[in-house]
């Protein structure tokens, strides 16, 4: 039988490690920790592409491909982000209420799976952009992403 106290502290340690990683990532990028607390994505390039479409001088084919990608991906991404926020809120409340470690662990595992899926979605988007944009366009997107993280603070 698993020691309940050990499971309780293991759950807390896992949550702390994940939270620390998110906060450290935000601090390293110069972003406030509150942004990391709201699941700041690993990479989010599509808003940069949309904001700089004219400067990128997209071809009609590229524009059509971007529209189709957003049409297919956006509803899934928004639903997943909503799910992540809901899981985090529930986990936060369970921790505050002193819920059983097994309940906390189950929520923590759901949250981690959802965060992984979110990161994988972001990686697929970046790969899509790499195969759709020219190398020069992609370099511009990456440059704008690095120098303009404030786009994510206005949500």
PEUR-V981122 format. One record per pair of residues at least 24 apart in sequence whose C-alpha atoms are under 7 Angstrom apart, sorted by sequence separation. I is the first residue (numbers start at 0). J is the second residue. If there is no record, write none. Layout:
I,J / I,J
//
This chain:
86,110 / 83,110 / 83,113 / 79,113 / 79,117 / 61,131 / 41,118 / 40,118 / 43,121 / 42,121 / 44,125 / 55,136 / 10,100 / 48,140 / 7,100 / 10,103 / 47,140 / 6,100 / 10,104 / 47,143 / 47,144 / 44,144
//
